[in-house]
Amino acid sequence: RAKGAAVLLGPTVNLPRSPLGGRNFESYSEDPLLSARCAVGYIRGLQGGGVSACVKHLICNDVEFRRMQVSAEVSERALRELYLVPFEAAVKEAGVWAVMSAYNKLNGVYCSESTCLLSKILKGELGFQGLVMS
């Protein structure tokens, strides 16, 4: 707030799956429940001070090498039981104001272009009504 910021691009709630990930230090944990708990507290504190949180990167963004070309091939079960857990908590429990989509593809479709991910799941199932940015 002191710097006049309206949006903080964080927290990062991706689940690091390899120690080779160049941005693993930005994430809370490889445990989806721990990541969710940390994110909820962080978002509530930040937004309580009048600055929007932007939870990122929706979804399965866990590699740096060729991240704009790679496609994360993830089953529906793993997506819902692991990767979506922190995002769901950020939306439903913390009331996050913004979400950043990932650069990568999910099952062959760019996350920022996925009607299933952004409209059906994020806005439909999770009830997100805020800003989505890429």
CNS distance restraints for C-alpha pairs under 8 A (distance, minus, plus):
assign (resid   1 and name CA) (resid   5 and name CA) 5.45 0.50 0.50
assign (resid   1 and name CA) (resid   6 and name CA) 7.22 0.50 0.50
assign (resid   1 and name CA) (resid  49 and name CA) 7.73 0.50 0.50
assign (resid   1 and name CA) (resid  50 and name CA) 7.50 0.50 0.50
assign (resid   1 and name CA) (resid  51 and name CA) 6.65 0.50 0.50
assign (resid   5 and name CA) (resid  51 and name CA) 6.93 0.50 0.50
assign (resid   6 and name CA) (resid  50 and name CA) 7.64 0.50 0.50
assign (resid   6 and name CA) (resid  51 and name CA) 5.10 0.50 0.50
assign (resid   6 and name CA) (resid  52 and name CA) 6.03 0.50 0.50
assign (resid   7 and name CA) (resid  51 and name CA) 5.60 0.50 0.50
assign (resid   7 and name CA) (resid  52 and name CA) 4.51 0.50 0.50
assign (resid   7 and name CA) (resid  53 and name CA) 5.90 0.50 0.50
assign (resid   7 and name CA) (resid  54 and name CA) 6.85 0.50 0.50
assign (resid   8 and name CA) (resid  51 and name CA) 6.94 0.50 0.50
assign (resid   8 and name CA) (resid  52 and name CA) 6.13 0.50 0.50
assign (resid   8 and name CA) (resid  53 and name CA) 5.24 0.50 0.50
assign (resid   8 and name CA) (resid  54 and name CA) 6.15 0.50 0.50
assign (resid   9 and name CA) (resid  53 and name CA) 6.42 0.50 0.50
assign (resid   9 and name CA) (resid  54 and name CA) 4.97 0.50 0.50
assign (resid   9 and name CA) (resid  55 and name CA) 7.02 0.50 0.50
assign (resid   9 and name CA) (resid  56 and name CA) 7.55 0.50 0.50
assign (resid  10 and name CA) (resid  53 and name CA) 5.89 0.50 0.50
assign (resid  10 and name CA) (resid  54 and name CA) 5.05 0.50 0.50
assign (resid  10 and name CA) (resid  55 and name CA) 5.11 0.50 0.50
assign (resid  10 and name CA) (resid  56 and name CA) 6.22 0.50 0.50
assign (resid  11 and name CA) (resid  26 and name CA) 7.83 0.50 0.50
assign (resid  11 and name CA) (resid  27 and name CA) 7.61 0.50 0.50
assign (resid  11 and name CA) (resid  39 and name CA) 6.51 0.50 0.50
assign (resid  11 and name CA) (resid  42 and name CA) 7.58 0.50 0.50
assign (resid  11 and name CA) (resid  43 and name CA) 7.63 0.50 0.50
assign (resid  11 and name CA) (resid  53 and name CA) 7.00 0.50 0.50
assign (resid  11 and name CA) (resid  54 and name CA) 6.61 0.50 0.50
assign (resid  11 and name CA) (resid  55 and name CA) 5.02 0.50 0.50
assign (resid  11 and name CA) (resid  56 and name CA) 6.35 0.50 0.50
assign (resid  12 and name CA) (resid  26 and name CA) 5.97 0.50 0.50
assign (resid  12 and name CA) (resid  27 and name CA) 5.14 0.50 0.50
assign (resid  12 and name CA) (resid  28 and name CA) 7.39 0.50 0.50
assign (resid  12 and name CA) (resid  55 and name CA) 5.91 0.50 0.50
assign (resid  12 and name CA) (resid  56 and name CA) 4.85 0.50 0.50
assign (resid  12 and name CA) (resid  57 and name CA) 6.48 0.50 0.50
assign (resid  13 and name CA) (resid  27 and name CA) 5.41 0.50 0.50
assign (resid  13 and name CA) (resid  28 and name CA) 6.42 0.50 0.50
assign (resid  13 and name CA) (resid  29 and name CA) 7.88 0.50 0.50
assign (resid  13 and name CA) (resid  35 and name CA) 6.07 0.50 0.50
assign (resid  13 and name CA) (resid  36 and name CA) 7.49 0.50 0.50
assign (resid  13 and name CA) (resid  39 and name CA) 7.11 0.50 0.50
assign (resid  13 and name CA) (resid  55 and name CA) 6.94 0.50 0.50
assign (resid  13 and name CA) (resid  56 and name CA) 6.20 0.50 0.50
assign (resid  13 and name CA) (resid  57 and name CA) 7.17 0.50 0.50
assign (resid  13 and name CA) (resid  86 and name CA) 6.17 0.50 0.50
assign (resid  13 and name CA) (resid  87 and name CA) 7.25 0.50 0.50
assign (resid  14 and name CA) (resid  27 and name CA) 6.01 0.50 0.50
assign (resid  14 and name CA) (resid  30 and name CA) 7.92 0.50 0.50
assign (resid  14 and name CA) (resid  56 and name CA) 7.23 0.50 0.50
assign (resid  14 and name CA) (resid  57 and name CA) 6.50 0.50 0.50
assign (resid  14 and name CA) (resid  58 and name CA) 7.82 0.50 0.50
assign (resid  14 and name CA) (resid  59 and name CA) 7.03 0.50 0.50
assign (resid  14 and name CA) (resid  60 and name CA) 6.49 0.50 0.50
assign (resid  14 and name CA) (resid  61 and name CA) 6.30 0.50 0.50
assign (resid  14 and name CA) (resid  62 and name CA) 6.56 0.50 0.50
assign (resid  14 and name CA) (resid  83 and name CA) 7.25 0.50 0.50
assign (resid  15 and name CA) (resid  27 and name CA) 6.90 0.50 0.50
assign (resid  15 and name CA) (resid  28 and name CA) 7.94 0.50 0.50
assign (resid  15 and name CA) (resid  29 and name CA) 6.29 0.50 0.50
assign (resid  15 and name CA) (resid  30 and name CA) 4.59 0.50 0.50
assign (resid  15 and name CA) (resid  31 and name CA) 6.97 0.50 0.50
assign (resid  15 and name CA) (resid  32 and name CA) 6.85 0.50 0.50
assign (resid  15 and name CA) (resid  35 and name CA) 7.95 0.50 0.50
assign (resid  15 and name CA) (resid  60 and name CA) 7.44 0.50 0.50
assign (resid  15 and name CA) (resid  62 and name CA) 6.72 0.50 0.50
assign (resid  15 and name CA) (resid  83 and name CA) 6.87 0.50 0.50
assign (resid  16 and name CA) (resid  21 and name CA) 7.02 0.50 0.50
assign (resid  16 and name CA) (resid  24 and name CA) 5.75 0.50 0.50
assign (resid  16 and name CA) (resid  27 and name CA) 7.12 0.50 0.50
assign (resid  16 and name CA) (resid  29 and name CA) 7.02 0.50 0.50
assign (resid  16 and name CA) (resid  30 and name CA) 5.28 0.50 0.50
assign (resid  16 and name CA) (resid  62 and name CA) 5.57 0.50 0.50
assign (resid  17 and name CA) (resid  21 and name CA) 7.84 0.50 0.50
assign (resid  17 and name CA) (resid  30 and name CA) 6.74 0.50 0.50
assign (resid  17 and name CA) (resid  62 and name CA) 6.55 0.50 0.50
assign (resid  18 and name CA) (resid  62 and name CA) 7.69 0.50 0.50
assign (resid  18 and name CA) (resid  63 and name CA) 7.96 0.50 0.50
assign (resid  19 and name CA) (resid  24 and name CA) 7.48 0.50 0.50
assign (resid  20 and name CA) (resid  63 and name CA) 7.80 0.50 0.50
assign (resid  21 and name CA) (resid  62 and name CA) 6.39 0.50 0.50
assign (resid  21 and name CA) (resid  63 and name CA) 5.16 0.50 0.50
assign (resid  21 and name CA) (resid  64 and name CA) 5.98 0.50 0.50
assign (resid  22 and name CA) (resid  63 and name CA) 7.21 0.50 0.50
assign (resid  22 and name CA) (resid  64 and name CA) 5.85 0.50 0.50
assign (resid  23 and name CA) (resid  27 and name CA) 7.61 0.50 0.50
assign (resid  23 and name CA) (resid  64 and name CA) 7.38 0.50 0.50
assign (resid  24 and name CA) (resid  62 and name CA) 7.79 0.50 0.50
assign (resid  27 and name CA) (resid  35 and name CA) 7.77 0.50 0.50
assign (resid  28 and name CA) (resid  34 and name CA) 7.51 0.50 0.50
assign (resid  28 and name CA) (resid  35 and name CA) 5.30 0.50 0.50
assign (resid  28 and name CA) (resid  38 and name CA) 7.06 0.50 0.50
assign (resid  29 and name CA) (resid  34 and name CA) 6.48 0.50 0.50
assign (resid  29 and name CA) (resid  35 and name CA) 5.46 0.50 0.50
assign (resid  30 and name CA) (resid  35 and name CA) 7.41 0.50 0.50
assign (resid  31 and name CA) (resid  35 and name CA) 6.16 0.50 0.50
assign (resid  32 and name CA) (resid  36 and name CA) 6.04 0.50 0.50
assign (resid  32 and name CA) (resid  82 and name CA) 5.71 0.50 0.50
assign (resid  32 and name CA) (resid  83 and name CA) 6.88 0.50 0.50
assign (resid  32 and name CA) (resid  85 and name CA) 5.86 0.50 0.50
assign (resid  32 and name CA) (resid  86 and name CA) 5.92 0.50 0.50
assign (resid  33 and name CA) (resid  37 and name CA) 6.24 0.50 0.50
assign (resid  33 and name CA) (resid  85 and name CA) 6.89 0.50 0.50
assign (resid  33 and name CA) (resid  86 and name CA) 6.87 0.50 0.50
assign (resid  34 and name CA) (resid  38 and name CA) 6.18 0.50 0.50
assign (resid  35 and name CA) (resid  39 and name CA) 6.01 0.50 0.50
assign (resid  35 and name CA) (resid  86 and name CA) 5.84 0.50 0.50
assign (resid  36 and name CA) (resid  40 and name CA) 6.14 0.50 0.50
assign (resid  36 and name CA) (resid  85 and name CA) 6.54 0.50 0.50
assign (resid  36 and name CA) (resid  86 and name CA) 3.97 0.50 0.50
assign (resid  36 and name CA) (resid  87 and name CA) 7.25 0.50 0.50
assign (resid  36 and name CA) (resid  89 and name CA) 5.69 0.50 0.50
assign (resid  36 and name CA) (resid  90 and name CA) 6.95 0.50 0.50
assign (resid  37 and name CA) (resid  41 and name CA) 6.51 0.50 0.50
assign (resid  37 and name CA) (resid  86 and name CA) 7.74 0.50 0.50
assign (resid  37 and name CA) (resid  89 and name CA) 7.71 0.50 0.50
assign (resid  38 and name CA) (resid  42 and name CA) 6.19 0.50 0.50
assign (resid  39 and name CA) (resid  43 and name CA) 5.92 0.50 0.50
assign (resid  39 and name CA) (resid  86 and name CA) 7.11 0.50 0.50
assign (resid  39 and name CA) (resid  89 and name CA) 7.82 0.50 0.50
assign (resid  39 and name CA) (resid  90 and name CA) 6.38 0.50 0.50
assign (resid  40 and name CA) (resid  44 and name CA) 6.09 0.50 0.50
assign (resid  40 and name CA) (resid  89 and name CA) 6.53 0.50 0.50
assign (resid  40 and name CA) (resid  90 and name CA) 5.55 0.50 0.50
assign (resid  40 and name CA) (resid  93 and name CA) 6.63 0.50 0.50
assign (resid  40 and name CA) (resid  94 and name CA) 5.05 0.50 0.50
assign (resid  41 and name CA) (resid  45 and name CA) 6.17 0.50 0.50
assign (resid  41 and name CA) (resid  94 and name CA) 7.52 0.50 0.50
assign (resid  42 and name CA) (resid  46 and name CA) 6.12 0.50 0.50
assign (resid  43 and name CA) (resid  47 and name CA) 5.90 0.50 0.50
assign (resid  43 and name CA) (resid  53 and name CA) 5.86 0.50 0.50
assign (resid  43 and name CA) (resid  90 and name CA) 7.34 0.50 0.50
assign (resid  43 and name CA) (resid  94 and name CA) 6.13 0.50 0.50
assign (resid  43 and name CA) (resid  96 and name CA) 6.50 0.50 0.50
assign (resid  44 and name CA) (resid  48 and name CA) 5.72 0.50 0.50
assign (resid  44 and name CA) (resid  94 and name CA) 5.65 0.50 0.50
assign (resid  44 and name CA) (resid  95 and name CA) 7.83 0.50 0.50
assign (resid  44 and name CA) (resid  96 and name CA) 7.99 0.50 0.50
assign (resid  45 and name CA) (resid  49 and name CA) 6.61 0.50 0.50
assign (resid  46 and name CA) (resid  50 and name CA) 6.91 0.50 0.50
assign (resid  46 and name CA) (resid  51 and name CA) 5.78 0.50 0.50
assign (resid  46 and name CA) (resid  52 and name CA) 6.87 0.50 0.50
assign (resid  46 and name CA) (resid  53 and name CA) 6.64 0.50 0.50
assign (resid  47 and name CA) (resid  51 and name CA) 4.89 0.50 0.50
assign (resid  47 and name CA) (resid  52 and name CA) 5.25 0.50 0.50
assign (resid  47 and name CA) (resid  53 and name CA) 6.43 0.50 0.50
assign (resid  47 and name CA) (resid  96 and name CA) 7.88 0.50 0.50
assign (resid  52 and name CA) (resid  96 and name CA) 7.39 0.50 0.50
assign (resid  52 and name CA) (resid  97 and name CA) 5.84 0.50 0.50
assign (resid  52 and name CA) (resid  98 and name CA) 7.02 0.50 0.50
assign (resid  53 and name CA) (resid  96 and name CA) 6.13 0.50 0.50
assign (resid  53 and name CA) (resid  97 and name CA) 6.23 0.50 0.50
assign (resid  53 and name CA) (resid  98 and name CA) 6.23 0.50 0.50
assign (resid  54 and name CA) (resid  96 and name CA) 6.97 0.50 0.50
assign (resid  54 and name CA) (resid  97 and name CA) 6.68 0.50 0.50
assign (resid  54 and name CA) (resid  98 and name CA) 4.40 0.50 0.50
assign (resid  54 and name CA) (resid  99 and name CA) 4.92 0.50 0.50
assign (resid  54 and name CA) (resid 100 and name CA) 6.29 0.50 0.50
assign (resid  55 and name CA) (resid  87 and name CA) 7.34 0.50 0.50
assign (resid  55 and name CA) (resid  90 and name CA) 7.28 0.50 0.50
assign (resid  55 and name CA) (resid  96 and name CA) 7.23 0.50 0.50
assign (resid  55 and name CA) (resid  98 and name CA) 6.48 0.50 0.50
assign (resid  55 and name CA) (resid  99 and name CA) 4.91 0.50 0.50
assign (resid  55 and name CA) (resid 100 and name CA) 6.19 0.50 0.50
assign (resid  56 and name CA) (resid  99 and name CA) 5.92 0.50 0.50
assign (resid  56 and name CA) (resid 100 and name CA) 4.80 0.50 0.50
assign (resid  56 and name CA) (resid 101 and name CA) 6.52 0.50 0.50
assign (resid  56 and name CA) (resid 102 and name CA) 7.25 0.50 0.50
assign (resid  57 and name CA) (resid  61 and name CA) 6.23 0.50 0.50
assign (resid  57 and name CA) (resid  99 and name CA) 7.55 0.50 0.50
assign (resid  57 and name CA) (resid 100 and name CA) 5.35 0.50 0.50
assign (resid  57 and name CA) (resid 101 and name CA) 5.10 0.50 0.50
assign (resid  57 and name CA) (resid 102 and name CA) 4.53 0.50 0.50
assign (resid  57 and name CA) (resid 103 and name CA) 7.95 0.50 0.50
assign (resid  58 and name CA) (resid  87 and name CA) 7.66 0.50 0.50
assign (resid  58 and name CA) (resid  99 and name CA) 7.31 0.50 0.50
assign (resid  58 and name CA) (resid 100 and name CA) 6.17 0.50 0.50
assign (resid  58 and name CA) (resid 101 and name CA) 4.41 0.50 0.50
assign (resid  58 and name CA) (resid 102 and name CA) 4.97 0.50 0.50
assign (resid  58 and name CA) (resid 111 and name CA) 7.04 0.50 0.50
assign (resid  59 and name CA) (resid  83 and name CA) 6.95 0.50 0.50
assign (resid  59 and name CA) (resid  84 and name CA) 7.49 0.50 0.50
assign (resid  59 and name CA) (resid 101 and name CA) 6.79 0.50 0.50
assign (resid  59 and name CA) (resid 102 and name CA) 5.71 0.50 0.50
assign (resid  59 and name CA) (resid 106 and name CA) 7.54 0.50 0.50
assign (resid  59 and name CA) (resid 111 and name CA) 6.99 0.50 0.50
assign (resid  60 and name CA) (resid  72 and name CA) 6.45 0.50 0.50
assign (resid  60 and name CA) (resid  83 and name CA) 6.48 0.50 0.50
assign (resid  60 and name CA) (resid 102 and name CA) 7.66 0.50 0.50
assign (resid  60 and name CA) (resid 104 and name CA) 7.84 0.50 0.50
assign (resid  60 and name CA) (resid 106 and name CA) 7.20 0.50 0.50
assign (resid  61 and name CA) (resid  67 and name CA) 7.58 0.50 0.50
assign (resid  61 and name CA) (resid  72 and name CA) 7.86 0.50 0.50
assign (resid  61 and name CA) (resid 102 and name CA) 6.04 0.50 0.50
assign (resid  61 and name CA) (resid 103 and name CA) 7.43 0.50 0.50
assign (resid  61 and name CA) (resid 104 and name CA) 6.35 0.50 0.50
assign (resid  63 and name CA) (resid  67 and name CA) 6.07 0.50 0.50
assign (resid  66 and name CA) (resid  70 and name CA) 5.92 0.50 0.50
assign (resid  67 and name CA) (resid 103 and name CA) 6.43 0.50 0.50
assign (resid  67 and name CA) (resid 104 and name CA) 5.32 0.50 0.50
assign (resid  68 and name CA) (resid 103 and name CA) 5.23 0.50 0.50
assign (resid  68 and name CA) (resid 104 and name CA) 5.00 0.50 0.50
assign (resid  68 and name CA) (resid 105 and name CA) 7.61 0.50 0.50
assign (resid  69 and name CA) (resid 104 and name CA) 6.21 0.50 0.50
assign (resid  69 and name CA) (resid 105 and name CA) 7.11 0.50 0.50
assign (resid  70 and name CA) (resid 104 and name CA) 5.67 0.50 0.50
assign (resid  70 and name CA) (resid 105 and name CA) 6.14 0.50 0.50
assign (resid  71 and name CA) (resid 104 and name CA) 5.99 0.50 0.50
assign (resid  71 and name CA) (resid 105 and name CA) 4.28 0.50 0.50
assign (resid  71 and name CA) (resid 106 and name CA) 5.34 0.50 0.50
assign (resid  71 and name CA) (resid 107 and name CA) 5.89 0.50 0.50
assign (resid  71 and name CA) (resid 108 and name CA) 5.53 0.50 0.50
assign (resid  71 and name CA) (resid 109 and name CA) 7.55 0.50 0.50
assign (resid  71 and name CA) (resid 110 and name CA) 7.93 0.50 0.50
assign (resid  72 and name CA) (resid 104 and name CA) 7.31 0.50 0.50
assign (resid  72 and name CA) (resid 105 and name CA) 6.10 0.50 0.50
assign (resid  72 and name CA) (resid 106 and name CA) 4.92 0.50 0.50
assign (resid  72 and name CA) (resid 107 and name CA) 5.81 0.50 0.50
assign (resid  72 and name CA) (resid 108 and name CA) 7.64 0.50 0.50
assign (resid  73 and name CA) (resid 106 and name CA) 6.17 0.50 0.50
assign (resid  73 and name CA) (resid 107 and name CA) 4.71 0.50 0.50
assign (resid  73 and name CA) (resid 108 and name CA) 7.58 0.50 0.50
assign (resid  74 and name CA) (resid  78 and name CA) 6.40 0.50 0.50
assign (resid  74 and name CA) (resid  79 and name CA) 6.26 0.50 0.50
assign (resid  74 and name CA) (resid 106 and name CA) 7.21 0.50 0.50
assign (resid  74 and name CA) (resid 107 and name CA) 6.51 0.50 0.50
assign (resid  75 and name CA) (resid  79 and name CA) 6.10 0.50 0.50
assign (resid  76 and name CA) (resid  80 and name CA) 6.23 0.50 0.50
assign (resid  77 and name CA) (resid  81 and name CA) 5.89 0.50 0.50
assign (resid  78 and name CA) (resid  82 and name CA) 5.41 0.50 0.50
assign (resid  78 and name CA) (resid  83 and name CA) 6.76 0.50 0.50
assign (resid  79 and name CA) (resid  83 and name CA) 4.95 0.50 0.50
assign (resid  79 and name CA) (resid  84 and name CA) 5.89 0.50 0.50
assign (resid  80 and name CA) (resid  84 and name CA) 5.22 0.50 0.50
assign (resid  80 and name CA) (resid  85 and name CA) 6.76 0.50 0.50
assign (resid  81 and name CA) (resid  85 and name CA) 6.46 0.50 0.50
assign (resid  83 and name CA) (resid  87 and name CA) 7.88 0.50 0.50
assign (resid  84 and name CA) (resid  88 and name CA) 5.94 0.50 0.50
assign (resid  85 and name CA) (resid  89 and name CA) 6.33 0.50 0.50
assign (resid  86 and name CA) (resid  90 and name CA) 6.15 0.50 0.50
assign (resid  87 and name CA) (resid  91 and name CA) 6.23 0.50 0.50
assign (resid  88 and name CA) (resid  92 and name CA) 5.86 0.50 0.50
assign (resid  88 and name CA) (resid  93 and name CA) 7.80 0.50 0.50
assign (resid  88 and name CA) (resid 126 and name CA) 6.41 0.50 0.50
assign (resid  89 and name CA) (resid  93 and name CA) 5.08 0.50 0.50
assign (resid  89 and name CA) (resid  94 and name CA) 6.61 0.50 0.50
assign (resid  90 and name CA) (resid  94 and name CA) 4.95 0.50 0.50
assign (resid  90 and name CA) (resid  95 and name CA) 6.20 0.50 0.50
assign (resid  90 and name CA) (resid  96 and name CA) 5.63 0.50 0.50
assign (resid  91 and name CA) (resid  95 and name CA) 4.79 0.50 0.50
assign (resid  91 and name CA) (resid  96 and name CA) 5.26 0.50 0.50
assign (resid  91 and name CA) (resid 126 and name CA) 6.85 0.50 0.50
assign (resid  91 and name CA) (resid 127 and name CA) 7.64 0.50 0.50
assign (resid  91 and name CA) (resid 128 and name CA) 6.16 0.50 0.50
assign (resid  92 and name CA) (resid 126 and name CA) 6.78 0.50 0.50
assign (resid  92 and name CA) (resid 127 and name CA) 7.62 0.50 0.50
assign (resid  92 and name CA) (resid 128 and name CA) 7.92 0.50 0.50
assign (resid  96 and name CA) (resid 130 and name CA) 7.62 0.50 0.50
assign (resid  97 and name CA) (resid 129 and name CA) 7.89 0.50 0.50
assign (resid  97 and name CA) (resid 130 and name CA) 5.03 0.50 0.50
assign (resid  97 and name CA) (resid 131 and name CA) 6.47 0.50 0.50
assign (resid  98 and name CA) (resid 130 and name CA) 5.41 0.50 0.50
assign (resid  98 and name CA) (resid 131 and name CA) 4.60 0.50 0.50
assign (resid  98 and name CA) (resid 132 and name CA) 5.77 0.50 0.50
assign (resid  98 and name CA) (resid 133 and name CA) 7.50 0.50 0.50
assign (resid  99 and name CA) (resid 130 and name CA) 7.61 0.50 0.50
assign (resid  99 and name CA) (resid 131 and name CA) 6.35 0.50 0.50
assign (resid  99 and name CA) (resid 132 and name CA) 4.91 0.50 0.50
assign (resid  99 and name CA) (resid 133 and name CA) 6.33 0.50 0.50
assign (resid 100 and name CA) (resid 132 and name CA) 5.72 0.50 0.50
assign (resid 100 and name CA) (resid 133 and name CA) 4.77 0.50 0.50
assign (resid 100 and name CA) (resid 134 and name CA) 5.37 0.50 0.50
assign (resid 101 and name CA) (resid 111 and name CA) 6.09 0.50 0.50
assign (resid 101 and name CA) (resid 112 and name CA) 5.37 0.50 0.50
assign (resid 101 and name CA) (resid 132 and name CA) 7.02 0.50 0.50
assign (resid 101 and name CA) (resid 133 and name CA) 6.22 0.50 0.50
assign (resid 101 and name CA) (resid 134 and name CA) 5.04 0.50 0.50
assign (resid 102 and name CA) (resid 110 and name CA) 7.99 0.50 0.50
assign (resid 102 and name CA) (resid 111 and name CA) 5.70 0.50 0.50
assign (resid 102 and name CA) (resid 112 and name CA) 6.49 0.50 0.50
assign (resid 102 and name CA) (resid 134 and name CA) 6.84 0.50 0.50
assign (resid 103 and name CA) (resid 110 and name CA) 6.90 0.50 0.50
assign (resid 103 and name CA) (resid 111 and name CA) 6.60 0.50 0.50
assign (resid 103 and name CA) (resid 112 and name CA) 6.98 0.50 0.50
assign (resid 103 and name CA) (resid 134 and name CA) 7.49 0.50 0.50
assign (resid 104 and name CA) (resid 110 and name CA) 5.81 0.50 0.50
assign (resid 104 and name CA) (resid 111 and name CA) 6.28 0.50 0.50
assign (resid 105 and name CA) (resid 109 and name CA) 4.84 0.50 0.50
assign (resid 105 and name CA) (resid 110 and name CA) 3.88 0.50 0.50
assign (resid 105 and name CA) (resid 111 and name CA) 5.37 0.50 0.50
assign (resid 106 and name CA) (resid 110 and name CA) 6.17 0.50 0.50
assign (resid 106 and name CA) (resid 111 and name CA) 6.03 0.50 0.50
assign (resid 109 and name CA) (resid 113 and name CA) 6.98 0.50 0.50
assign (resid 109 and name CA) (resid 114 and name CA) 6.15 0.50 0.50
assign (resid 110 and name CA) (resid 114 and name CA) 6.13 0.50 0.50
assign (resid 111 and name CA) (resid 117 and name CA) 6.95 0.50 0.50
assign (resid 111 and name CA) (resid 118 and name CA) 7.86 0.50 0.50
assign (resid 112 and name CA) (resid 118 and name CA) 7.61 0.50 0.50
assign (resid 112 and name CA) (resid 134 and name CA) 6.25 0.50 0.50
assign (resid 113 and name CA) (resid 118 and name CA) 7.90 0.50 0.50
assign (resid 114 and name CA) (resid 118 and name CA) 5.99 0.50 0.50
assign (resid 114 and name CA) (resid 119 and name CA) 7.88 0.50 0.50
assign (resid 115 and name CA) (resid 119 and name CA) 5.15 0.50 0.50
assign (resid 115 and name CA) (resid 120 and name CA) 6.57 0.50 0.50
assign (resid 116 and name CA) (resid 120 and name CA) 4.83 0.50 0.50
assign (resid 116 and name CA) (resid 121 and name CA) 6.23 0.50 0.50
assign (resid 117 and name CA) (resid 121 and name CA) 5.12 0.50 0.50
assign (resid 117 and name CA) (resid 122 and name CA) 6.11 0.50 0.50
assign (resid 118 and name CA) (resid 122 and name CA) 4.98 0.50 0.50
assign (resid 118 and name CA) (resid 123 and name CA) 6.25 0.50 0.50
assign (resid 119 and name CA) (resid 123 and name CA) 5.01 0.50 0.50
assign (resid 119 and name CA) (resid 124 and name CA) 5.93 0.50 0.50
assign (resid 120 and name CA) (resid 124 and name CA) 4.74 0.50 0.50
assign (resid 120 and name CA) (resid 125 and name CA) 6.33 0.50 0.50
assign (resid 121 and name CA) (resid 125 and name CA) 4.79 0.50 0.50
assign (resid 121 and name CA) (resid 126 and name CA) 6.16 0.50 0.50
assign (resid 122 and name CA) (resid 126 and name CA) 5.14 0.50 0.50
assign (resid 122 and name CA) (resid 127 and name CA) 6.56 0.50 0.50
assign (resid 122 and name CA) (resid 128 and name CA) 5.83 0.50 0.50
assign (resid 123 and name CA) (resid 127 and name CA) 4.77 0.50 0.50
assign (resid 123 and name CA) (resid 128 and name CA) 4.53 0.50 0.50
assign (resid 123 and name CA) (resid 129 and name CA) 6.41 0.50 0.50
assign (resid 124 and name CA) (resid 128 and name CA) 7.34 0.50 0.50
